[in-house]
């Protein structure tokens, strides 16, 4: 499982990005994944654990979990 920090998340628009710890890349995160996880909401600077799915548009964060600080 990957870990990262929420770079930004806009609940109104329904998406945001998480900065991966292991790489200088960001993973897209959709509000549907946040809702599925039961986390409630994402805030800038929040630590998150997640699985990475790569598709034609890039990296996506799926199966989110709260991460230890």
C-alpha positions, 0 to 999 in steps of 0.5 A: 500500500502506498502512502502520501499527503493530500496536496489539495481536495475540493469537495465541491468539484469532487476531486483532488490530488495526493502527493506520493511519498515514494515518488515525485508524482501525484495521484488523482483522487475522486470523491467516490473513493473518499466516500467508499473509504468511510474517511469522511473528507480529505483536508490539505496535509492529511496523511493517507494510505491507498492503493494505486491504479494506473490508467490512461490518464495517470495514477489514481488513488483507490481504497483509501485508509487513514495513515499514521502520521 
